[in-house]
Amino acid sequence: MQRFTGKTAIVTGGAGGIGLATATRLASEGANVAVFDLNRAARPDSAQAGWLSLDFDGTDGAALSSAVVQVEAELGPVDILFNNLGQSGRERAGLFCESDEEVWRFVTEINLMSTMRACRLIAPGMQARGRGRIVNMSSDAALSGDLRLADYAAAKMGIVGFTRALAQELAPHGVTVNAVCPGAIATEAHKRIPRATLDALVAATPAGFIATAAEVGGLVAYLASDEARFVTGQTIAINGGRNMI
């Protein structure tokens, strides 16, 4: 399939895991892809069109704004935005009653605030052109309120609410906005999550296994395609049945 020929996509947090898998999928279907991350992402062999990798701190608003300007100058107006940047407190995650506000602020900043900033920069252009696809990364943790992930669950549920509100605003202009909530997905980040938390995730998943990043990339690609033009404001779980919306 070449569903994205002539379109430009931005993937934040795209140098690894779900972000890279999604960027690779979009590129293989003809999209011009720009990857934002702390690290550079090598152009995949399957890329069919333009590939731009920019390394900077995604929580830096000024750097993000400059990167968007560069993408539009080199690859054209943005048609697809996948807000994948985010993480939990990882090794600093713990029980809320033993937690520190500094960690909450970090988790909220890198998940919710980074998503809102990127949308604020890119959504007006989509609105003016009368087309666009925005996919925001939430998490199954937002649906279940996992132990030791109170700050992460709060930030990711904030993304769900933001997605719904923005979808209402942009729907009349041909722009869709959806959120995806992955459950247990095999990524490098999982190596930093406490073993007890991971074991609990798998045990609570009816499918009984951890999915691949490419499977999430396939869902994002669908939501970014013209086939999904009537899907907006939705929260879609890809979690092996752990939570059913």
N, C-alpha and C positions, 0 to 999 in steps of 0.2 A: 504494500500500500504506500501511496505517496500523498497522504492527507494534508501535509503541511507545506507543500511546494509554494514558494513565494511568500511564506510567512516568517516572521521573526519572533523568537521566543527568548525570554529571560528565565533562567533557573537560578535561584539564590541557594547558597549552600550546596552547590552543584559539583564539587570536586570528588565526592565519594558517596557511597551508600545509595539511598533512594534518589538523591539529587542527580548523581552521575548516571544512574540507570535510566532516569527519566530524560535527561538531556540527550543521552545516547539514542534513546527510542525516538525522540522528536527529530533528531538529526538524521536518523536512518530513514525517516519518512519525508525528508526533503526540507525541513525547517532550517533557517539560519538560526543558530543557537549561540546565546551569550551566557556564560557561566560565571557567577559571582561566588567567590569563596576566599578564605584566607590563603589557600593554596591554588596553584595553577592546575587546570585539568587538560590533559593531552587530548588532541583531536582524535576521536575514534575512527577506526578504519571504515566504519559504516556510514560516516557523515557524507551527505549528498551535496551540501551547500556550505554557506559560511559558518565558521566556528570562531568564537572570540572568548578567551578566558581572561578574566581580570581578577587579580588578587588584592583584597583589601578587607578591612574590618567591616562586616555587614551592619554593625550597630552604629557606624559613623555616618550620620546623615549627609554630611557634605560629600564624603567619598561616594556614597550611594548615588547622590544626585549627579555627580560628575560622570560616574560610570554609565548611567542611563543616557546622558547626553552623548557619550562616546558610542554607545550601541546604536542609537538612532542615526548618528552620523555615518557609521560604517556599515550597518546592516539594514537600516530602515526603521520605520515606525513599529512599535511593539504590538504584536497581535496576541501573544500568549505570555502570561506571567504565572510562574509557579513559585509561590513563596514557600520554599522548603527550609530556609534557614531556621535553626532552632535546636535546642537541646535541653535536657534536664540538668539538675545540679550534679549529675553523675557521681563522682566520688564524694561530693559534698552533700548529696541527698541524704535525708534522714527523716526521722519523725518530726512532725511539725512543732510539737511542744519542746523540742530540743534544737530547733533550727534558728538561723540568723537572718535578719532582714536583708543583709547584703546579698545573700544567696537568692532570696525572693526577687530582689530588684534585678539581679543579673538574669534570672530565668524569665522574668516578665519582659525585660528589654530585648533579649535575643529572640524570643518567640513572638509575642504580641506586638510590641512596638515596631520591630523591624518589618513585620507584615503590613502594618498600617502605613508606615513611611513609604514602602515600595508602592503600595496601592495609590497613595496620594500623588506620587510622582507620575504614575503610568495610567491610572484610570481616566483622568480628564482627556487624554489624547484618544483613548479608545472611545469614550463617550462622544467626542467631536466627530470621529470617523464613522460612528455607527456600527462598530464591530469590536469584538475582543473576548478573550477567555481568561479568567483569573481562577486559579486553583490555589487554595490556602491549606497548608499542612497543619492539621490538628493532631489528635492522638486518641487512641482507645482509652488512654488514661483519663481523658476529659469525661468520658462516659461512665467510668467505673470509680473514679476517685481512688486510685491505687495508693496503698500504704507506702509511706516514705516519698510520695510524689505530690504533696499538697500544692506546692507552688507551681509545679509543672502542670498539674491538672487544672488549676485556676487559670493559668495563662492560655492553655490550649482550649478551654471552654470559652475564654474571652474571644478567641479566634472564631469559634462557632457563631457567637452572637454578632460579631463584627461582619462575618461573611453574610449572614442573613440580612443585616441592615443594608450593606452595600449592594447586595443582589436586588433588593427592592428599589434602590436608587437608580441602578444602571439597567435594569431589565427593559425599560421603555426605549433604551438607546442601543439595543442589540448586543449588549455585553452580559455575559453570564459570570456568576461568581459562586463557586462551590468549595466545600471543605472535605478533605479526606482524613479519615481516622485510622491509621494503621495500628494493628495490634503487634504481635510478636513477629518482627521482621529481622532477618539476619543482616546486621551491619556492624561496622567497626565500633560504633558507639555502644553496642551491647556489651562489649568487653569491659566497659567502664561502669556498667550498672551492677549493683550488688547481686551476687549469685542467687541469694534468696529471693530477690525481686523477680529475676528472670525465671527461676523455677516455678514461682507462683503464677507467672503469666502463662507459661506453657501448660501447667496443670489445669488452669482455668479455661483453656482453649479447647472446645469440643473437637476440632479437627486434629488436635494432638501433635501439631508440628509448627515450626517457625517457617514463615514464607520467605521468598526471596525479594530483594529490592526491585528486580525486574517486573515482578507481578504488580507491585504498586505503580511502577512506571507505566504499565499497560493501562491501568485505571485512569491515571492522570492524562495519558494521551487521548483516551476516549473523551474525557471531559473537556479537553482542549480542542477537540475536533468539531467540525460542522455537524456531525451526527448527534451531538449533545446540545443542540441549539435550544431545546425545550427543557433542559435540566438546569435549574438555577436556584440558589438559596438552599441547596441540599447539603446534608452532612452524611457522607457515605463511609461506612465502616468497612474496612478490609482486615478482618480479624479472626477468621476461622470460626466464627459463630460465638465468640466470647461475649459480645454484647449485641443485641438485636434491636435495631431502632424501628 
